[in-house]
Amino acid sequence: MIFEETRLPGAYIIQLEPIRDNRGFFSRVFCQREFEALDLTTEFVQANMTYSTEKGTLRGLHYQIRPHKEVKLVHCPRGAIYDVIVDMRPDSPTYLEWIAVELTAENRKMIYIPGEFAHGYQTLADDTEVFYQVGQFYAPDFERGFRWDDPAFQIEWPETSRLILSEKDRAWPDFQPEKSPNGRVQHIHHA
């Protein structure tokens, strides 16, 4: 595996290194030692899969706050997605900045998303499957989110003329950082 740290500290794009022969190829998609060497989470407590029938389906943007912040390891074994992550760590030098990466069945890239990052994606093909492992159990009381078009982030999505969204993702309120008495951002909530 080849780990490439993004401009958002702690977030990595992971490329597989296939070993090919006449049958096809073999590749590792996880190695505890390699993840530990980069001080990345190696304990995943849950694995999730989504299937989207139509191109343009948008899921997210979601995250969980402390003490249930979720690390995620995401890949797209079928179809293609435009995967977006946003740094929601108030003490981070890249707080509220975002990046996007295309994960496809062809490029076989994965993305490692640290805890306290919002995550969402838009499908770039019909019949797309996304598989991701998480480092925390789902805790609904600690879940947060914001809309795909929240003006605080100005995320550039590939397709906005025809979106397929859940009611939950459509209804997130505008993002508002909460300030402590000393003026520093303390943690995130929604108005």
C-alpha atoms as a printed R data frame, in Angstrom:
    type eleno elety resid chain resno       x       y       z
1   ATOM     1    CA   MET     A     1   0.000   0.000   0.000
2   ATOM     2    CA   ILE     A     2   1.141   3.528  -0.754
3   ATOM     3    CA   PHE     A     3   0.028   6.168   1.774
4   ATOM     4    CA   GLU     A     4  -0.156   9.775   0.581
5   ATOM     5    CA   GLU     A     5  -0.999  12.333   3.266
6   ATOM     6    CA   THR     A     6  -3.354  15.024   2.017
7   ATOM     7    CA   ARG     A     7  -3.083  18.718   2.861
8   ATOM     8    CA   LEU     A     8  -5.488  17.986   5.743
9   ATOM     9    CA   PRO     A     9  -3.199  16.525   8.444
10  ATOM    10    CA   GLY     A    10  -3.976  12.932   9.324
11  ATOM    11    CA   ALA     A    11  -6.076  12.227   6.208
12  ATOM    12    CA   TYR     A    12  -4.505   9.825   3.712
13  ATOM    13    CA   ILE     A    13  -5.228   8.611   0.212
14  ATOM    14    CA   ILE     A    14  -4.166   4.977   0.022
15  ATOM    15    CA   GLN     A    15  -3.233   3.331  -3.253
16  ATOM    16    CA   LEU     A    16  -3.051  -0.409  -3.546
17  ATOM    17    CA   GLU     A    17   0.029  -2.140  -4.931
18  ATOM    18    CA   PRO     A    18  -1.340  -5.083  -6.904
19  ATOM    19    CA   ILE     A    19   0.862  -8.122  -7.512
20  ATOM    20    CA   ARG     A    20  -0.235  -9.367 -10.930
21  ATOM    21    CA   ASP     A    21  -0.059 -12.711 -12.649
22  ATOM    22    CA   ASN     A    22  -2.007 -14.565 -15.336
23  ATOM    23    CA   ARG     A    23  -5.021 -14.939 -12.964
24  ATOM    24    CA   GLY     A    24  -5.361 -11.247 -12.178
25  ATOM    25    CA   PHE     A    25  -3.853  -9.671  -9.069
26  ATOM    26    CA   PHE     A    26  -3.516  -9.823  -5.289
27  ATOM    27    CA   SER     A    27  -3.304  -6.747  -3.059
28  ATOM    28    CA   ARG     A    28  -3.501  -5.972   0.628
29  ATOM    29    CA   VAL     A    29  -6.167  -3.449   1.593
30  ATOM    30    CA   PHE     A    30  -5.213  -3.296   5.270
31  ATOM    31    CA   CYS     A    31  -2.045  -4.016   7.249
32  ATOM    32    CA   GLN     A    32  -1.977  -3.293  10.968
33  ATOM    33    CA   ARG     A    33   1.792  -2.703  10.958
34  ATOM    34    CA   GLU     A    34   1.664  -0.192   8.124
35  ATOM    35    CA   PHE     A    35  -1.205   1.722   9.731
36  ATOM    36    CA   GLU     A    36   0.545   1.708  13.129
37  ATOM    37    CA   ALA     A    37   3.762   3.013  11.550
38  ATOM    38    CA   LEU     A    38   1.822   6.150  10.554
39  ATOM    39    CA   ASP     A    39   0.043   6.307  13.932
40  ATOM    40    CA   LEU     A    40  -3.307   5.540  12.281
41  ATOM    41    CA   THR     A    41  -6.186   3.699  13.910
42  ATOM    42    CA   THR     A    42  -6.033  -0.056  13.476
43  ATOM    43    CA   GLU     A    43  -9.164  -0.972  15.417
44  ATOM    44    CA   PHE     A    44 -12.347  -0.906  13.388
45  ATOM    45    CA   VAL     A    45 -15.539  -1.885  15.221
46  ATOM    46    CA   GLN     A    46 -18.039  -1.727  12.392
47  ATOM    47    CA   ALA     A    47 -18.115  -2.149   8.600
48  ATOM    48    CA   ASN     A    48 -20.811  -0.517   6.471
49  ATOM    49    CA   MET     A    49 -21.844  -0.712   2.851
50  ATOM    50    CA   THR     A    50 -24.054   1.544   0.766
51  ATOM    51    CA   TYR     A    51 -25.545   0.925  -2.643
52  ATOM    52    CA   SER     A    52 -26.831   3.765  -4.806
53  ATOM    53    CA   THR     A    53 -28.858   2.960  -7.896
54  ATOM    54    CA   GLU     A    54 -28.405   6.296  -9.664
55  ATOM    55    CA   LYS     A    55 -25.584   8.631 -10.607
56  ATOM    56    CA   GLY     A    56 -25.910  11.922  -8.699
57  ATOM    57    CA   THR     A    57 -26.877  10.369  -5.363
58  ATOM    58    CA   LEU     A    58 -25.379  12.460  -2.578
59  ATOM    59    CA   ARG     A    59 -24.881  11.150   0.958
60  ATOM    60    CA   GLY     A    60 -23.673  13.351   3.806
61  ATOM    61    CA   LEU     A    61 -22.073  15.324   5.142
62  ATOM    62    CA   HIS     A    62 -21.933  13.543   8.513
63  ATOM    63    CA   TYR     A    63 -19.608  13.188  11.494
64  ATOM    64    CA   GLN     A    64 -19.680  12.257  15.167
65  ATOM    65    CA   ILE     A    65 -18.323  14.426  17.973
66  ATOM    66    CA   ARG     A    66 -16.298  13.384  21.017
67  ATOM    67    CA   PRO     A    67 -16.236  10.961  22.695
68  ATOM    68    CA   HIS     A    68 -17.638   9.052  19.698
69  ATOM    69    CA   LYS     A    69 -15.582  10.573  16.890
70  ATOM    70    CA   GLU     A    70 -15.355   8.148  13.970
71  ATOM    71    CA   VAL     A    71 -12.265   7.238  12.014
72  ATOM    72    CA   LYS     A    72 -13.232   5.858   8.586
73  ATOM    73    CA   LEU     A    73 -11.485   3.810   5.923
74  ATOM    74    CA   VAL     A    74 -13.492   4.156   2.697
75  ATOM    75    CA   HIS     A    75 -13.293   2.529  -0.712
76  ATOM    76    CA   CYS     A    76 -15.555   2.093  -3.722
77  ATOM    77    CA   PRO     A    77 -15.464  -1.501  -5.052
78  ATOM    78    CA   ARG     A    78 -18.166  -0.857  -7.683
79  ATOM    79    CA   GLY     A    79 -18.882   2.311  -9.633
80  ATOM    80    CA   ALA     A    80 -17.366   5.678  -8.711
81  ATOM    81    CA   ILE     A    81 -17.738   8.447  -6.132
82  ATOM    82    CA   TYR     A    82 -16.571  11.998  -5.550
83  ATOM    83    CA   ASP     A    83 -15.614  11.698  -1.878
84  ATOM    84    CA   VAL     A    84 -15.449  14.867   0.258
85  ATOM    85    CA   ILE     A    85 -13.979  15.288   3.732
86  ATOM    86    CA   VAL     A    86 -14.029  18.433   5.899
87  ATOM    87    CA   ASP     A    87 -11.733  19.048   8.868
88  ATOM    88    CA   MET     A    88 -14.008  19.759  11.846
89  ATOM    89    CA   ARG     A    89 -11.206  19.788  14.469
90  ATOM    90    CA   PRO     A    90 -11.334  23.259  16.094
91  ATOM    91    CA   ASP     A    91  -7.625  23.194  17.007
92  ATOM    92    CA   SER     A    92  -6.469  22.105  13.532
93  ATOM    93    CA   PRO     A    93  -4.612  24.522  11.229
94  ATOM    94    CA   THR     A    94  -6.954  23.320   8.452
95  ATOM    95    CA   TYR     A    95 -10.182  23.702  10.471
96  ATOM    96    CA   LEU     A    96 -13.231  23.889   8.149
97  ATOM    97    CA   GLU     A    97 -11.163  23.194   5.004
98  ATOM    98    CA   TRP     A    98 -12.188  20.408   2.627
99  ATOM    99    CA   ILE     A    99 -10.726  18.171  -0.036
100 ATOM   100    CA   ALA     A   100 -12.254  15.781  -2.543
101 ATOM   101    CA   VAL     A   101 -10.931  12.620  -4.157
102 ATOM   102    CA   GLU     A   102 -12.423  10.298  -6.743
103 ATOM   103    CA   LEU     A   103 -12.664   6.716  -5.527
104 ATOM   104    CA   THR     A   104 -13.531   4.263  -8.281
105 ATOM   105    CA   ALA     A   105 -13.636   0.545  -8.931
106 ATOM   106    CA   GLU     A   106 -10.922   1.148 -11.541
107 ATOM   107    CA   ASN     A   107  -8.438   3.218  -9.514
108 ATOM   108    CA   ARG     A   108  -9.035   1.161  -6.314
109 ATOM   109    CA   LYS     A   109  -7.981   4.101  -4.122
110 ATOM   110    CA   MET     A   110  -9.085   4.316  -0.504
111 ATOM   111    CA   ILE     A   111  -9.263   7.265   1.854
112 ATOM   112    CA   TYR     A   112  -8.405   7.212   5.553
113 ATOM   113    CA   ILE     A   113 -10.492   9.831   7.360
114 ATOM   114    CA   PRO     A   114  -9.471  10.874  10.894
115 ATOM   115    CA   GLY     A   115 -12.015  11.370  13.656
116 ATOM   116    CA   GLU     A   116 -13.800  14.733  13.754
117 ATOM   117    CA   PHE     A   117 -13.938  14.978   9.971
118 ATOM   118    CA   ALA     A   118 -17.233  15.374   8.166
119 ATOM   119    CA   HIS     A   119 -17.680  12.933   5.297
120 ATOM   120    CA   GLY     A   120 -19.938  12.842   2.283
121 ATOM   121    CA   TYR     A   121 -19.890  11.702  -1.311
122 ATOM   122    CA   GLN     A   122 -21.697  11.921  -4.608
123 ATOM   123    CA   THR     A   123 -22.002   8.969  -6.958
124 ATOM   124    CA   LEU     A   124 -20.451   9.423 -10.401
125 ATOM   125    CA   ALA     A   125 -22.009   6.274 -11.880
126 ATOM   126    CA   ASP     A   126 -25.182   4.225 -11.613
127 ATOM   127    CA   ASP     A   127 -25.058   1.084  -9.430
128 ATOM   128    CA   THR     A   128 -22.316   2.311  -7.099
129 ATOM   129    CA   GLU     A   129 -21.286   0.513  -3.920
130 ATOM   130    CA   VAL     A   130 -19.224   2.059  -1.117
131 ATOM   131    CA   PHE     A   131 -17.640   0.010   1.665
132 ATOM   132    CA   TYR     A   132 -16.233   1.623   4.774
133 ATOM   133    CA   GLN     A   133 -14.925   0.563   8.133
134 ATOM   134    CA   VAL     A   134 -15.379   2.765  11.198
135 ATOM   135    CA   GLY     A   135 -13.481   3.023  14.466
136 ATOM   136    CA   GLN     A   136 -16.515   3.829  16.653
137 ATOM   137    CA   PHE     A   137 -20.014   2.466  16.931
138 ATOM   138    CA   TYR     A   138 -22.769   4.678  15.548
139 ATOM   139    CA   ALA     A   139 -23.981   7.014  18.334
140 ATOM   140    CA   PRO     A   140 -27.035   8.998  17.136
141 ATOM   141    CA   ASP     A   141 -26.860  11.537  19.985
142 ATOM   142    CA   PHE     A   142 -23.329  12.479  18.891
143 ATOM   143    CA   GLU     A   143 -24.021  12.657  15.167
144 ATOM   144    CA   ARG     A   144 -23.762  16.006  13.431
145 ATOM   145    CA   GLY     A   145 -24.025  17.073   9.830
146 ATOM   146    CA   PHE     A   146 -24.473  19.859   7.357
147 ATOM   147    CA   ARG     A   147 -25.979  20.224   3.909
148 ATOM   148    CA   TRP     A   148 -24.054  19.619   0.710
149 ATOM   149    CA   ASP     A   149 -24.575  23.290  -0.233
150 ATOM   150    CA   ASP     A   150 -23.928  24.896   3.173
151 ATOM   151    CA   PRO     A   151 -22.497  28.369   2.398
152 ATOM   152    CA   ALA     A   152 -19.926  28.038   5.212
153 ATOM   153    CA   PHE     A   153 -17.984  25.471   3.143
154 ATOM   154    CA   GLN     A   154 -18.640  26.213  -0.555
155 ATOM   155    CA   ILE     A   155 -17.922  22.638  -1.589
156 ATOM   156    CA   GLU     A   156 -17.643  22.179  -5.348
157 ATOM   157    CA   TRP     A   157 -19.672  19.124  -6.367
158 ATOM   158    CA   PRO     A   158 -19.433  17.626  -9.860
159 ATOM   159    CA   GLU     A   159 -23.209  17.448 -10.443
160 ATOM   160    CA   THR     A   160 -25.733  19.840  -8.912
161 ATOM   161    CA   SER     A   161 -28.514  19.988 -11.512
162 ATOM   162    CA   ARG     A   162 -30.064  16.675 -10.466
163 ATOM   163    CA   LEU     A   163 -29.313  15.474  -6.945
164 ATOM   164    CA   ILE     A   164 -30.787  12.526  -5.113
165 ATOM   165    CA   LEU     A   165 -30.782  13.258  -1.355
166 ATOM   166    CA   SER     A   166 -32.378  11.823   1.754
167 ATOM   167    CA   GLU     A   167 -34.777  14.033   3.695
168 ATOM   168    CA   LYS     A   168 -32.347  13.926   6.626
169 ATOM   169    CA   ASP     A   169 -29.449  15.238   4.499
170 ATOM   170    CA   ARG     A   170 -31.666  17.876   2.905
171 ATOM   171    CA   ALA     A   171 -32.801  19.173   6.345
172 ATOM   172    CA   TRP     A   172 -29.504  19.828   8.142
173 ATOM   173    CA   PRO     A   173 -29.441  23.442   9.444
174 ATOM   174    CA   ASP     A   174 -26.739  25.955   8.558
175 ATOM   175    CA   PHE     A   175 -23.415  25.273  10.216
176 ATOM   176    CA   GLN     A   176 -22.575  27.435  13.245
177 ATOM   177    CA   PRO     A   177 -19.352  27.080  15.275
178 ATOM   178    CA   GLU     A   178 -19.817  27.456  19.015
179 ATOM   179    CA   LYS     A   179 -17.456  29.902  20.724
180 ATOM   180    CA   SER     A   180 -16.124  29.631  24.252
181 ATOM   181    CA   PRO     A   181 -16.041  32.676  26.577
182 ATOM   182    CA   ASN     A   182 -12.440  33.393  25.459
183 ATOM   183    CA   GLY     A   183 -13.593  33.582  21.835
184 ATOM   184    CA   ARG     A   184 -12.037  30.311  20.655
185 ATOM   185    CA   VAL     A   185 -14.122  27.736  18.876
186 ATOM   186    CA   GLN     A   186 -14.893  25.101  21.478
187 ATOM   187    CA   HIS     A   187 -16.960  22.490  19.678
188 ATOM   188    CA   ILE     A   188 -19.480  22.283  16.923
189 ATOM   189    CA   HIS     A   189 -23.238  22.501  17.111
190 ATOM   190    CA   HIS     A   190 -26.003  23.477  14.726
191 ATOM   191    CA   ALA     A   191 -28.412  26.393  15.028
